[in-house]
Amino acid sequence: MRNLSIPERKQLKARAHPLKPVVAVGNDGLSPALIREIDSSLKAHELIKIRVCGEERTAREAMLSEICVSTQATAVQHIGKILVIYRENTEAPVPAVKKKTARPRARRTKQSYQNED
């Protein structure tokens, strides 16, 4: 878990703002399956939101630190019942496959028969 600088944290908060929570923690709390789900979501997205239902603030803070330790992620923000965490993707991104585009056709010019001599 690395510490983020203030500009990095501001940038990540801005990136996270339009996101929807991808994982929801219910009344049962954290389970190994839920940790695996959070880990796979971090592999896919790097930055995710987690919704925590029915817990007090101190329990949510403990849950956030437990999630960050078990997934090697960094806490970005804890606001209300929403937790935002970030883990940089260490794998090389898969290069996007370029679609073949059709060549533009040669433009035909309209032939005029009016001024033939």
SEMI-637629 format. One line per 2 residues: number of its first residue (from 0); for each residue x, y, z of N, C-alpha, C, O, CB. Coordinates in Angstrom, 3 decimals, padded with zeros to 6 digits. Glycine has a CB too. Layout:
! SEMI-637629
NUM	X:Y:Z:X:Y:Z:X:Y:Z:X:Y:Z:X:Y:Z ~ ...;
//
This chain:
! SEMI-637629
0	000.850:-001.165:000.000:000.000:000.000:000.000:000.895:001.228:000.000:001.625:001.471:000.961:-000.967:-000.002:001.216 ~ 000.840:001.995:-001.070:001.693:003.172:-001.148:000.896:004.422:-000.831:-000.324:004.466:-000.989:002.334:003.286:-002.531;
2	001.610:005.425:-000.386:000.972:006.704:-000.095:000.892:007.519:-001.373:001.853:007.588:-002.139:001.742:007.478:001.005 ~ -000.246:008.128:-001.593:-000.442:008.963:-002.770:-000.171:010.417:-002.426:-000.486:010.880:-001.330:-001.864:008.797:-003.327;
4	000.414:011.124:-003.373:000.593:012.557:-003.165:-000.762:013.244:-003.351:-001.701:012.650:-003.881:001.666:013.145:-004.149 ~ -000.848:014.464:-002.922:-002.119:015.196:-003.004:-002.579:015.362:-004.459:-003.759:015.150:-004.736:-001.979:016.578:-002.337;
6	-001.694:015.733:-005.405:-002.163:015.838:-006.799:-002.619:014.485:-007.381:-003.588:014.430:-008.139:-001.049:016.418:-007.675 ~ -001.917:013.398:-007.022:-002.335:012.077:-007.491:-003.708:011.718:-006.934:-004.568:011.216:-007.658:-001.303:011.011:-007.089;
8	-003.905:011.974:-005.658:-005.185:011.671:-005.018:-006.317:012.496:-005.654:-007.410:011.976:-005.877:-005.104:011.950:-003.495 ~ -006.059:013.774:-005.944:-007.074:014.621:-006.576:-007.422:014.095:-007.967:-008.587:014.089:-008.363:-006.582:016.080:-006.667;
10	-006.407:013.658:-008.699:-006.645:013.136:-010.036:-007.464:011.846:-009.977:-008.378:011.650:-010.779:-005.314:012.890:-010.756 ~ -007.136:010.971:-009.032:-007.878:009.719:-008.897:-009.313:009.966:-008.440:-010.229:009.275:-008.887:-007.170:008.788:-007.914;
12	-009.519:010.936:-007.562:-010.877:011.280:-007.138:-011.692:011.777:-008.327:-012.868:011.442:-008.465:-010.848:012.347:-006.025 ~ -011.068:012.569:-009.176:-011.763:013.083:-010.359:-012.108:011.950:-011.316:-013.192:011.941:-011.900:-010.903:014.138:-011.077;
14	-011.195:010.993:-011.482:-011.467:009.840:-012.343:-012.555:008.953:-011.766:-013.315:008.336:-012.512:-010.200:009.028:-012.554 ~ -012.638:008.883:-010.433:-013.603:008.000:-009.778:-014.990:008.603:-009.697:-015.968:007.877:-009.516:-013.130:007.657:-008.398;
16	-015.095:009.904:-009.826:-016.386:010.568:-009.634:-017.517:009.975:-010.474:-018.580:009.698:-009.918:-016.249:012.025:-009.955 ~ -017.346:009.764:-011.790:-018.470:009.250:-012.577:-018.682:007.737:-012.454:-019.664:007.217:-012.983:-018.263:009.597:-014.018;
18	-017.791:007.027:-011.775:-017.894:005.577:-011.687:-019.047:005.143:-010.790:-019.431:005.853:-009.861:-016.592:004.993:-011.174 ~ -019.582:003.987:-011.079:-020.589:003.351:-010.239:-019.892:002.281:-009.396:-018.882:001.729:-009.832:-021.749:002.733:-011.103;
20	-020.402:001.977:-008.209:-019.795:000.909:-007.398:-019.879:-000.434:-008.119:-020.938:-000.804:-008.624:-020.488:000.812:-006.019 ~ -018.771:-001.158:-008.168:-018.742:-002.453:-008.846:-018.878:-003.612:-007.869:-019.202:-004.727:-008.276:-017.458:-002.599:-009.638;
22	-018.637:-003.364:-006.594:-018.738:-004.400:-005.569:-019.559:-003.829:-004.417:-019.411:-002.664:-004.049:-017.314:-004.873:-005.081 ~ -020.425:-004.667:-003.855:-021.214:-004.262:-002.696:-020.940:-005.227:-001.554:-021.009:-006.444:-001.724:-022.731:-004.220:-003.034;
24	-020.633:-004.679:-000.403:-020.396:-005.488:000.790:-021.682:-005.474:001.594:-022.155:-004.417:002.011:-019.177:-004.949:001.638 ~ -022.245:-006.657:001.809:-023.506:-006.767:002.530:-023.303:-006.828:004.028:-022.228:-006.505:004.534:-024.260:-007.983:002.072;
26	-024.351:-007.247:004.744:-024.314:-007.325:006.197:-023.374:-008.420:006.706:-022.959:-008.390:007.864:-025.705:-007.561:006.729 ~ -023.040:-009.379:005.852:-022.141:-010.460:006.252:-020.694:-010.007:006.347:-019.866:-010.701:006.938:-022.247:-011.606:005.279;
28	-020.382:-008.866:005.779:-019.014:-008.346:005.838:-018.124:-008.933:004.764:-018.598:-009.432:003.743:-018.413:-008.621:007.191 ~ -016.835:-008.865:005.008:-015.863:-009.349:004.032:-015.727:-010.865:004.119:-015.692:-011.441:005.207:-014.497:-008.679:004.251;
30	-015.652:-011.487:002.966:-015.410:-012.922:002.891:-014.280:-013.139:001.889:-013.973:-012.234:001.113:-016.711:-013.712:002.476 ~ -013.658:-014.307:001.887:-012.597:-014.555:000.896:-013.098:-014.415:-000.540:-012.362:-013.945:-001.407:-012.011:-015.950:001.096;
32	-014.329:-014.813:-000.796:-014.884:-014.683:-002.151:-015.030:-013.215:-002.538:-014.774:-012.839:-003.682:-016.251:-015.392:-002.248 ~ -015.436:-012.397:-001.589:-015.583:-010.966:-001.855:-014.221:-010.318:-002.105:-014.097:-009.449:-002.968:-016.295:-010.272:-000.679;
34	-013.212:-010.731:-001.363:-011.848:-010.215:-001.586:-011.365:-010.608:-002.981:-010.741:-009.797:-003.666:-010.863:-010.755:-000.501 ~ -011.646:-011.840:-003.410:-011.259:-012.269:-004.767:-011.980:-011.440:-005.824:-011.389:-011.085:-006.844:-011.569:-013.770:-004.973;
36	-013.243:-011.133:-005.589:-014.014:-010.316:-006.528:-013.428:-008.903:-006.616:-013.317:-008.346:-007.708:-015.499:-010.255:-006.101 ~ -013.062:-008.335:-005.494:-012.444:-007.004:-005.476:-011.108:-007.053:-006.209:-010.778:-006.139:-006.964:-012.247:-006.499:-004.017;
38	-010.345:-008.112:-005.989:-009.047:-008.263:-006.648:-009.209:-008.358:-008.162:-008.458:-007.725:-008.904:-008.319:-009.504:-006.117 ~ -010.174:-009.136:-008.623:-010.376:-009.259:-010.070:-010.886:-007.944:-010.673:-010.545:-007.606:-011.806:-011.367:-010.399:-010.374;
40	-011.698:-007.211:-009.920:-012.160:-005.905:-010.400:-011.004:-004.917:-010.507:-010.950:-004.114:-011.438:-013.243:-005.344:-009.469 ~ -010.079:-004.980:-009.549:-008.903:-004.105:-009.613:-008.010:-004.460:-010.791:-007.422:-003.574:-011.411:-008.103:-004.189:-008.314;
42	-007.901:-005.751:-011.108:-007.108:-006.152:-012.280:-007.715:-005.592:-013.558:-006.996:-005.200:-014.477:-007.010:-007.687:-012.371 ~ -009.033:-005.558:-013.610:-009.709:-005.100:-014.821:-009.759:-003.581:-014.929:-009.659:-003.038:-016.029:-011.110:-005.655:-014.866;
44	-009.914:-002.882:-013.790:-010.195:-001.448:-013.860:-009.186:-000.526:-013.179:-009.193:000.672:-013.464:-011.507:-001.202:-013.273 ~ -008.335:-001.013:-012.312:-007.367:-000.230:-011.534:-008.016:000.641:-010.457:-007.508:000.706:-009.338:-006.561:000.645:-012.461;
46	-009.096:001.293:-010.762:-009.755:002.214:-009.838:-011.209:001.791:-009.712:-011.934:001.765:-010.707:-009.639:003.700:-010.323 ~ -011.645:001.458:-008.496:-013.018:000.980:-008.323:-013.666:001.619:-007.108:-012.997:002.116:-006.202:-013.045:-000.543:-008.191;
48	-014.995:001.588:-007.121:-015.791:002.018:-005.975:-016.425:000.784:-005.358:-016.829:-000.145:-006.058:-016.878:003.067:-006.389 ~ -016.505:000.793:-004.027:-017.125:-000.295:-003.279:-018.190:000.313:-002.387:-017.931:001.289:-001.682:-016.070:-001.100:-002.442;
50	-019.391:-000.258:-002.414:-020.474:000.203:-001.535:-020.546:-000.732:-000.334:-020.579:-001.953:-000.486:-021.850:000.248:-002.294 ~ -020.570:-000.148:000.859:-020.662:-000.912:002.104:-022.028:-000.631:002.715:-022.383:000.521:002.964:-019.499:-000.539:003.104;
52	-022.790:-001.692:002.954:-024.147:-001.537:003.487:-024.170:-001.821:004.987:-023.549:-002.777:005.452:-025.129:-002.474:002.753 ~ -024.876:-001.001:005.730:-025.209:-001.253:007.120:-024.067:-001.333:008.116:-024.144:-002.140:009.042:-025.935:-002.471:007.189;
54	-023.042:-000.565:007.982:-021.936:-000.565:008.939:-021.730:000.839:009.482:-022.118:001.824:008.855:-020.635:-001.088:008.283 ~ -021.114:000.918:010.660:-020.758:002.220:011.218:-019.443:002.681:010.612:-018.719:001.897:009.997:-020.657:002.157:012.763;
56	-019.145:003.953:010.791:-017.947:004.538:010.180:-016.669:003.822:010.601:-015.808:003.557:009.761:-017.847:006.005:010.542 ~ -016.533:003.509:011.865:-015.303:002.840:012.325:-015.180:001.453:011.707:-014.076:001.015:011.383:-015.284:002.734:013.866;
58	-016.302:000.759:011.542:-016.277:-000.562:010.903:-015.908:-000.434:009.425:-015.179:-001.273:008.895:-017.647:-001.266:011.054 ~ -016.411:000.615:008.754:-016.064:000.835:007.345:-014.585:001.167:007.189:-013.945:000.706:006.245:-016.919:001.963:006.750;
60	-014.035:001.965:008.109:-012.604:002.286:008.047:-011.761:001.034:008.232:-010.767:000.847:007.532:-012.236:003.330:009.111 ~ -012.150:000.176:009.170:-011.430:-001.084:009.377:-011.549:-001.970:008.145:-010.584:-002.625:007.750:-011.967:-001.822:010.620;
62	-012.727:-001.992:007.542:-012.955:-002.785:006.332:-012.089:-002.265:005.185:-011.522:-003.050:004.426:-014.449:-002.756:005.934 ~ -011.990:-000.939:005.061:-011.170:-000.334:004.009:-009.705:-000.716:004.177:-009.043:-001.078:003.205:-011.322:001.196:004.019;
64	-009.201:-000.639:005.390:-007.796:-001.000:005.600:-007.576:-002.487:005.364:-006.530:-002.870:004.839:-007.349:-000.621:007.016 ~ -008.533:-003.342:005.739:-008.393:-004.780:005.501:-008.408:-005.099:004.006:-007.646:-005.949:003.544:-009.513:-005.549:006.212;
66	-009.268:-004.426:003.256:-009.316:-004.621:001.806:-008.000:-004.187:001.172:-007.456:-004.888:000.319:-010.493:-003.837:001.188 ~ -007.492:-003.036:001.588:-006.249:-002.510:001.010:-005.061:-003.420:001.315:-004.203:-003.628:000.456:-005.972:-001.097:001.542;
68	-005.006:-003.960:002.525:-003.898:-004.852:002.883:-003.986:-006.162:002.109:-002.973:-006.649:001.606:-003.897:-005.133:004.396 ~ -005.171:-006.733:002.006:-005.304:-008.045:001.363:-005.190:-007.976:-000.156:-004.865:-008.983:-000.785:-006.629:-008.668:001.737;
70	-005.448:-006.821:-000.763:-005.345:-006.707:-002.221:-004.152:-005.868:-002.677:-003.977:-005.663:-003.878:-006.614:-006.109:-002.774 ~ -003.334:-005.381:-001.756:-002.197:-004.495:-002.043:-002.663:-003.261:-002.817:-001.992:-002.818:-003.749:-001.106:-005.250:-002.846;
72	-003.803:-002.713:-002.431:-004.350:-001.525:-003.072:-004.124:-000.316:-002.171:-003.689:-000.449:-001.027:-005.858:-001.707:-003.381 ~ -004.424:000.850:-002.698:-004.284:002.097:-001.962:-005.656:002.735:-001.807:-006.428:002.814:-002.762:-003.302:003.062:-002.678;
74	-005.947:003.186:-000.604:-007.213:003.865:-000.360:-007.136:005.269:-000.941:-006.193:006.011:-000.666:-007.545:003.911:001.159 ~ -008.120:005.625:-001.739:-008.181:006.951:-002.340:-009.148:007.833:-001.565:-008.834:008.980:-001.246:-008.600:006.861:-003.815;
76	-010.336:007.289:-001.263:-011.363:008.109:-000.642:-012.340:007.220:000.120:-012.623:006.095:-000.292:-012.104:008.953:-001.699 ~ -012.845:007.734:001.223:-013.902:007.085:001.989:-014.923:008.166:002.277:-014.713:009.017:003.142:-013.360:006.409:003.321;
78	-016.015:008.132:001.560:-017.039:009.153:001.741:-018.383:008.457:001.912:-018.878:007.797:000.998:-017.069:010.150:000.537 ~ -018.957:008.613:003.081:-020.214:007.948:003.379:-020.033:006.438:003.372:-019.162:005.902:004.056:-021.291:008.361:002.375;
80	-020.859:005.765:002.598:-020.776:004.310:002.505:-020.040:003.851:001.248:-020.108:002.682:000.869:-022.168:003.710:002.530 ~ -019.343:004.774:000.612:-018.603:004.462:-000.610:-017.103:004.502:-000.322:-016.591:005.466:000.245:-018.968:005.455:-001.750;
82	-016.413:003.437:-000.723:-014.956:003.357:-000.611:-014.377:003.373:-002.016:-014.881:002.683:-002.902:-014.506:002.072:000.172 ~ -013.335:004.144:-002.227:-012.653:004.193:-003.522:-011.239:003.694:-003.299:-010.507:004.214:-002.457:-012.661:005.646:-004.140;
84	-010.857:002.661:-004.076:-009.506:002.120:-003.949:-008.852:002.045:-005.326:-009.520:001.990:-006.359:-009.533:000.721:-003.281 ~ -007.522:002.046:-005.299:-006.732:002.076:-006.529:-005.560:001.129:-006.399:-004.896:001.070:-005.365:-006.241:003.506:-006.841;
86	-005.318:000.391:-007.464:-004.111:-000.423:-007.558:-003.640:-000.361:-008.997:-004.368:-000.713:-009.925:-004.366:-001.905:-007.101 ~ -002.408:000.094:-009.164:-001.862:000.236:-010.510:-001.730:-001.133:-011.148:-001.278:-002.086:-010.513:-000.496:000.959:-010.484;
88	-002.126:-001.223:-012.400:-002.042:-002.481:-013.127:-000.601:-002.691:-013.568:-000.078:-001.923:-014.375:-003.009:-002.494:-014.348 ~ 000.043:-003.735:-013.038:001.448:-003.972:-013.348:001.638:-004.713:-014.656:002.722:-004.680:-015.237:002.096:-004.744:-012.236;
90	000.590:-005.384:-015.127:000.702:-006.099:-016.391:000.645:-005.104:-017.542:000.008:-004.054:-017.452:-000.416:-007.160:-016.528 ~ 001.326:-005.461:-018.622:001.307:-004.592:-019.790:-000.092:-004.605:-020.386:-000.693:-005.673:-020.510:002.365:-005.037:-020.841;
92	-000.623:-003.453:-020.757:-001.955:-003.435:-021.336:-001.973:-004.153:-022.674:-000.999:-004.106:-023.425:-002.446:-002.004:-021.498 ~ -003.069:-004.807:-022.965:-003.218:-005.518:-024.224:-003.404:-004.483:-025.324:-004.283:-003.626:-025.230:-004.418:-006.523:-024.178;
94	-002.577:-004.559:-026.373:-002.715:-003.554:-027.425:-004.056:-003.701:-028.135:-004.526:-004.811:-028.387:-001.563:-003.668:-028.436 ~ -004.640:-002.594:-028.440:-005.929:-002.596:-029.129:-005.732:-003.040:-030.569:-004.768:-002.651:-031.227:-006.590:-001.197:-029.075;
96	-006.649:-003.851:-031.044:-006.582:-004.338:-032.415:-007.180:-003.269:-033.310:-008.304:-002.809:-033.106:-007.328:-005.705:-032.581 ~ -006.400:-002.891:-034.301:-006.884:-001.866:-035.217:-007.805:-002.513:-036.251:-007.506:-003.569:-036.809:-005.699:-001.134:-035.910;
98	-008.908:-001.858:-036.480:-009.836:-002.346:-037.479:-009.342:-001.925:-038.853:-008.801:-000.836:-039.043:-011.265:-001.820:-037.216 ~ -009.546:-002.818:-039.795:-009.183:-002.470:-041.156:-010.216:-001.515:-041.692:-011.421:-001.734:-041.564:-009.066:-003.722:-042.051;
100	-009.737:-000.476:-042.281:-010.654:000.483:-042.875:-010.578:000.360:-044.382:-009.513:000.116:-044.948:-010.331:001.926:-042.421 ~ -011.688:000.527:-045.002:-011.723:000.454:-046.461:-011.015:001.673:-047.038:-011.083:002.780:-046.505:-013.186:000.369:-046.982;
102	-010.347:001.425:-048.126:-009.684:002.540:-048.791:-010.730:003.449:-049.409:-011.752:002.982:-049.911:-008.692:002.038:-049.865 ~ -010.478:004.713:-049.372:-011.451:005.595:-050.028:-011.412:005.368:-051.531:-010.347:005.233:-052.133:-011.166:007.085:-049.696;
104	-012.578:005.330:-052.108:-012.664:005.121:-053.557:-012.179:006.359:-054.289:-012.266:007.485:-053.799:-014.110:004.780:-053.981 ~ -011.670:006.103:-055.469:-011.250:007.221:-056.304:-012.497:007.995:-056.703:-013.507:007.418:-057.105:-010.453:006.733:-057.564;
106	-012.406:009.263:-056.587:-013.551:010.095:-056.894:-013.720:010.238:-058.395:-012.787:010.588:-059.117:-013.407:011.463:-056.244 ~ -014.903:009.964:-058.832:-015.172:010.143:-060.251:-015.611:011.576:-060.490:-016.390:012.146:-059.726:-016.248:009.145:-060.750;
108	-015.108:012.126:-061.538:-015.547:013.467:-061.886:-016.662:013.357:-062.904:-016.654:012.481:-063.769:-014.375:014.324:-062.431 ~ -017.582:014.227:-062.792:-018.710:014.219:-063.709:-018.239:014.741:-065.061:-017.629:015.805:-065.166:-019.892:015.073:-063.157;
110	-018.541:013.961:-066.080:-018.097:014.356:-067.408:-019.157:015.239:-068.052:-020.346:014.921:-068.048:-017.806:013.117:-068.286 ~ -018.710:016.317:-068.586:-019.634:017.249:-069.233:-019.522:017.113:-070.729:-018.424:017.083:-071.284:-019.354:018.700:-068.805;
112	-020.651:017.030:-071.370:-020.676:016.920:-072.838:-021.099:018.231:-073.487:-021.280:018.276:-074.704:-021.624:015.795:-073.276 ~ -021.258:019.266:-072.735:-021.779:020.507:-073.281:-020.735:021.278:-074.109:-021.081:021.867:-075.133:-022.285:021.378:-072.155;
114	-019.526:021.281:-073.698:-018.534:022.103:-074.362:-017.587:021.267:-075.213:-016.377:021.489:-075.190:-017.751:022.896:-073.342 ~ -018.106:020.338:-075.942:-017.237:019.544:-076.805:-017.089:020.246:-078.146:-018.066:020.732:-078.716:-017.797:018.108:-076.994;
116	-015.904:020.294:-078.625:-015.654:020.917:-079.930:-015.181:019.928:-080.918:-014.922:020.281:-082.069:-014.657:022.023:-079.821;
//
